[in-house]
């Protein structure tokens, strides 16, 4: 009985984190990819349909999270 009381007492320390937090990048739908380009194709002239495992690509579409230079390694 004592152990049961202690275990229920531990559940009283629930903390709500980030109440009403909005990072202003939330979306209401999935990303849409219109085309995939090789990263060397700066003018986006030739979309690719296949590639290599280590190939760098550029996605063209909508509803993506804003990308910052610090996100790119």
N, C-alpha and C positions, 0 to 999 in steps of 0.2 A: 504494500500500500504506500509506503514511504517512497519507494522508487518511482511509482506511478505519479505521485504528486510532484516529484522533482522533474520528471520528464515533461509534464504538462507546463510546469513553471518556466522551462526553457523556451517555450513557444511564445512567450509574451514579449520577446525582444525583437519583434519583426520591424524592420526599418524600410521605409519607402524611399527608393533611390530615384533621383531625376524625375520628380513629380512635375508634370506639364513641360518636360524638356522637349524642345523642338530644334533640331540641328539645321533646319531649313533646306535639307536635301532629301527629305522623305519623298517617296513617289507613291502613286496609287496603282501602278501597273509594272509589269516586267519590262526590262530593257528590250528595245527593238533593234536588231542588227540588220541594216540594209545592205552592207557590203563589207568585205574584208580585203585589205590591201597589204602588200609587202611594205615594210617601213621605209624602204628605199624609194618607193613610188610616191614622191612628195606631191605630185599633181593629181594623184588618185585617178589614173587613167585606165589601169588594168586590174580589175578585181581578181582575186585568186580564189580557186576552188579547192586547192590542196596545198600542203606545205610540209616543212620539216619540223621535227620536234624542237629544235633550237632556233627556229626562224622567228624574227621579230615581226609583229603584225600591227596594223592600225585598223580599228573597228570604226565603221561609219554607221551611225544610227541615231536613236533618240532615247531619252529617259535614262541616261547614264549619270552616275554620281560625278560631280565635278572633279576632275583630276588635277592635282597640283604637282609641280615639279618634284616636290619632296616625296610624292607617292611613287615616282618612277625611279627604279634602281639601275 
